[in-house]
Amino acid sequence: MREQNTLLSAPLTFNWTLSFRCNFSCSHCYSREEQVPELSLAELKQVVDILRQKQVPFINFGGGEPLIRPDLYDLAGYATAQGLNVSMNSNGWLLDAGAAEKVKAAGFKSVGISIDSAEAGLHDEFRCMPGSFDRATAALQHLASAGIRTTMSAVISRINFRQFRELLQLAREHEVKQVYLHNFKCSGRGFQNREELDLTPEEWKDFYREALEVKQETDDLSISFDDPVIASLPGYDADPLVKGSSCGKLSLHLRPNGDITPCGFIPLVVGNILRDDFDTLWNESPLLLKMRTKEAKGKCVGCGAYEDCLGGCTARAFAETGDFSEPDPHCWK
Amino acid sequence: MKPKRNPDVIWRHEQRREQQLLEAAERGEDISEGGTVILVVNGTMHQLNLLGGEIWRRCDGETELAAIVQEIGAEYEVAAEELEQDVREFLVDLQQRGWVTDA
């Protein structure tokens, strides 16, 4: 019960999907098949008011493609005026020079652009969108010119796990300050295409060993991972704020209709931010309590790494087995 | 010295955690590792323990170091001279990290 006893008063970050609509149709997308009603701008602003009251400091807009909603700038400006720190992740297609100026005016702290390969053809093929690499790199330049801090996100999969250094070099060439190497999640289309895209546990181990070494040797670029399965490897930050998955402990996810899920990859609804009392959901939701109090199962029982990884990624375990507490299928131990 | 928090450091006072730690301290438990203030610096999260949090919350750029020592000493019934060295060392560390400046 340690995690529940030391629970924060509210999440630090809300990952907010304003719309599941997207101008791309990527092979790994968790949300492409989803359709739910979207909130109006007035309702979205009510959500911001709740987040401000609960002292949630960070909002990260994702999707779907966040720029699909033309009122994104109004909403972001409203949130910024309330003192929240706003960022987004975009495929970059709609981010021309004019849009970059609007992003700046709305007060975005940073914008992440998804680029999965330094090789244009491979990125375009993975994203199922010819020309998307050129538009994504152009977006990075437009944002940099507008004075926006940029980050780059790559979903690590079979197409790029051996070429992540090239991605880092690409980031340097485009003035990117931080690169997120996201672990592949078997959700939505990612689940359907997992045979083709996912690495074996041993391949994940080799990738992370190498990537952690590179991270330690790199001082001109921040390299981030969000995968608790690496807790047993050398070079891992031994003192994170929470152990195991941070979903439901440090962050939550908002769906386009205001439903809250623990993260974007766990399609289980905790409640609705506009209809339910947030403190009750955060402190008492049986779903969140279960995620925060996982018990070792299967090969995790007796494993020396469990205290640090807490079974690895809860979303992956759930996608594969329907049980939060089962071992992360990416675990090599 | 009037320590002032770097505005780029995002932070939140965790009052419920603080209350739990104070109760644990009354029971005689070691609470030195428990965080009461969460900081996010360039995307990395840190936490300050009870004393660190008390100091941090007073780094408003207007309160003198001596006043910070006096206020915390009075709140926890500790002699100011006992506290001063700890507060100074903590502030030097924060300054080196770039999280506070001398206003």
Interface residues (C-beta under 8 A of the other chain):
Chain A: N5 T6 L8 S9 L12 Q55 P57 F58 N85 Q178 S222 S224 P240 L241 L250
Chain B: I10 R12 E14 Q15 R16 R17 Q20 G34 G35 I38 V40 N42 G43 M45 H46 Q47
